[in-house]
Amino acid sequence: MERFAGIAAALAVVAACSSPAYAQPAGRFSVAGTVDYTRITDDESLLGSGIGAGGALGWRLTDATGVEIEVSRTRHVRDLGLFAVAHDAQGRLEPVPYTERWEGTATFVIASVAHTFGSGPVRPVVWGGGGFMTHGGTERGPKVAPQAPPGFTLQPGDGETRRGPGTNAAAVDGGLGVDIRVAPRVTLRPFAGLRLANTQNVGPKYLVRTGVRVEFR
């Protein structure tokens, strides 16, 4: 009996030492990466949509609440079907179809607070914060230069590439999602969010985002 008791005690010690990683508490420090799809508008029109990406460093105040700072970059593209105007020596006009492309890139630095609800492996989460946005201006020009018919000349200015003014602005950020604990220290978050930039009619103002975030801690 004593021999069997000794073997049982040894197995108990081995089991305790080899307990699975998910029994360990998650750390307070975290890193995260985000990929999103964003639609960007100014006060008058849709500037375009595109894929963005970012990275964040965070600190867990509690298991449910954390603070972080994120740096992200979003590109927007929009193609429009337009017509340039060509004329010949007799003054006759001819419309020339072409595709104009609008594109630009916005960079954000955002500090935020996030809070999750519940205690299970799947928990709803909300966040809000603010920071800074910089945008290099929206470039507008032909995707492929319009080609005037033989004997015709494009009117000056038609089909030319131009860039709007750049801007730096304060920004606010918020959204909601679902935190899914896929491993002891890995959380996956599908989300939807909104960013507002105080650009005063120059550059992006409203950014609607959907995406996925992966957090390690």
C-alpha positions in Angstrom: 0.0 0.0 0.0 2.8 2.4 0.9 4.3 1.8 -2.6 1.1 2.6 -4.3 0.6 5.7 -2.2 4.1 6.9 -3.1 3.4 6.3 -6.9 0.1 8.2 -6.6 1.8 11.1 -4.8 4.5 11.3 -7.5 1.8 11.3 -10.3 0.0 14.1 -8.5 3.2 16.2 -8.4 3.9 15.6 -12.1 0.3 16.5 -13.0 0.5 19.8 -11.0 3.8 20.7 -12.7 2.5 20.0 -16.2 -0.9 21.7 -15.8 -2.1 23.3 -19.1 -1.1 26.8 -20.0 -4.7 28.0 -19.8 -4.6 27.6 -16.1 -2.1 30.4 -15.9 -3.5 34.0 -15.5 -3.1 36.3 -18.5 -0.5 39.0 -18.2 -1.2 42.7 -17.8 0.9 43.8 -20.7 -0.5 43.2 -24.2 0.3 43.7 -27.9 -2.3 43.7 -30.6 -2.5 43.9 -34.4 -5.6 45.1 -36.4 -6.7 44.7 -40.0 -9.8 46.6 -41.1 -11.8 47.7 -44.1 -12.7 51.5 -43.9 -15.0 53.8 -45.8 -13.9 57.4 -45.6 -16.0 60.5 -46.3 -15.5 64.3 -46.0 -18.4 66.8 -45.6 -19.5 66.4 -49.2 -18.7 63.1 -50.7 -17.2 59.6 -50.3 -13.4 59.8 -50.6 -13.2 56.1 -51.0 -12.6 52.8 -49.1 -9.6 50.6 -48.5 -7.7 48.3 -46.2 -6.0 49.5 -43.1 -3.7 48.0 -40.5 -2.3 49.0 -37.1 -0.5 47.9 -34.0 -1.1 48.6 -30.3 0.5 48.4 -26.9 -1.8 48.0 -23.9 -1.9 47.6 -20.2 -4.7 45.7 -18.4 -6.0 47.6 -15.4 -8.2 44.6 -14.5 -9.2 41.5 -16.4 -12.1 43.4 -17.9 -10.6 46.9 -18.4 -7.5 48.0 -20.3 -5.9 51.1 -21.8 -3.7 51.2 -24.9 -2.1 53.3 -27.6 -2.5 52.4 -31.2 -0.8 53.5 -34.4 -2.6 52.7 -37.6 -2.6 53.6 -41.3 -5.6 53.5 -43.7 -5.6 53.9 -47.5 -8.7 55.0 -49.4 -9.4 54.6 -53.1 -12.4 55.5 -55.3 -12.8 55.2 -59.0 -15.3 57.4 -60.9 -16.4 57.3 -64.5 -16.0 60.8 -66.1 -15.7 62.5 -69.4 -13.0 64.8 -70.7 -13.8 67.2 -73.5 -11.8 67.3 -76.8 -12.1 69.7 -79.6 -10.9 69.9 -83.2 -9.8 72.9 -85.4 -13.4 73.6 -86.4 -14.4 73.9 -82.8 -16.4 70.6 -82.7 -16.5 69.0 -79.3 -16.1 65.3 -78.5 -16.6 63.7 -75.1 -13.8 61.3 -74.1 -14.7 58.8 -71.4 -12.1 57.9 -68.7 -11.8 56.7 -65.2 -10.7 59.1 -62.5 -9.1 57.7 -59.3 -9.2 59.4 -55.9 -6.7 58.1 -53.4 -5.0 59.0 -50.2 -3.6 57.7 -46.9 -4.6 58.6 -43.3 -2.4 57.9 -40.3 -3.8 57.8 -36.7 -2.3 57.7 -33.2 -5.1 56.9 -30.8 -5.2 56.3 -27.0 -8.3 54.4 -25.8 -9.9 52.6 -22.9 -11.7 49.3 -23.5 -14.1 47.3 -21.3 -15.4 43.8 -21.7 -18.6 42.4 -20.1 -19.0 38.9 -18.5 -16.5 36.3 -17.6 -16.7 33.6 -20.2 -14.4 32.9 -23.2 -16.7 35.0 -25.4 -17.4 38.5 -24.1 -18.8 41.7 -25.7 -16.5 44.7 -25.6 -16.8 48.5 -26.1 -14.1 51.1 -26.3 -13.6 54.8 -26.8 -10.7 57.2 -27.0 -9.0 60.0 -28.9 -5.8 61.2 -30.5 -4.4 62.6 -33.7 -4.8 62.1 -37.5 -2.6 63.2 -40.3 -3.6 63.0 -44.0 -1.4 63.9 -47.0 -4.2 65.1 -49.2 -6.4 63.3 -51.7 -4.9 62.8 -55.1 -7.3 63.0 -58.0 -6.3 62.0 -61.5 -7.0 59.6 -64.4 -6.4 55.9 -63.7 -5.5 55.8 -67.4 -5.0 59.0 -69.3 -7.9 59.9 -71.6 -7.1 59.5 -75.3 -8.4 62.1 -77.7 -9.6 60.9 -81.1 -7.4 61.7 -84.2 -7.6 65.4 -85.0 -8.9 66.3 -81.6 -7.2 67.9 -78.6 -8.1 67.7 -75.0 -9.2 70.9 -73.3 -6.5 72.2 -70.8 -7.1 70.8 -67.3 -9.1 67.7 -68.4 -7.5 64.5 -67.3 -4.8 66.2 -65.2 -3.6 64.8 -61.8 -4.0 67.1 -58.8 -3.6 66.7 -55.0 -5.8 68.3 -52.4 -4.3 70.0 -49.3 -3.0 67.8 -46.5 -4.3 68.2 -43.0 -3.6 67.4 -39.3 -6.5 67.1 -37.0 -7.7 65.8 -33.6 -9.7 62.6 -33.8 -12.0 60.6 -31.6 -12.6 56.8 -31.9 -15.1 54.4 -30.6 -16.7 51.0 -31.3 -17.9 47.6 -30.2 -17.0 44.0 -30.8 -16.7 40.6 -29.3 -13.6 39.3 -27.6 -13.1 35.5 -28.2 -10.4 33.8 -26.2 -9.0 31.3 -28.7 -6.0 30.4 -26.5 -4.9 31.2 -23.0 -3.1 34.3 -24.0 -4.6 35.0 -27.4 -7.9 36.9 -28.0 -9.6 37.5 -31.4 -11.9 40.5 -31.7 -14.3 41.0 -34.7 -15.4 44.7 -34.4 -17.1 47.7 -35.9 -16.1 51.2 -35.2 -16.3 54.9 -36.1 -13.7 57.6 -36.2 -14.3 61.3 -36.4 -11.6 63.8 -37.4 -11.9 67.5 -36.9 -10.6 68.4 -40.4 -12.8 71.5 -40.9 -13.8 70.6 -44.5 -10.3 69.6 -45.6 -9.7 65.8 -45.9 -11.3 62.8 -44.2 -13.9 63.4 -41.5 -16.0 60.3 -41.0 -14.4 56.8 -41.0 -16.6 53.7 -40.7 -14.5 50.6 -39.9 -15.1 46.9 -39.7 -12.3 44.4 -39.0 -10.5 41.9 -36.9 -8.0 42.4 -34.1 -5.7 39.8 -32.5 -4.3 40.5 -29.0 -1.5 38.7 -27.2 -0.8 38.9 -23.5 
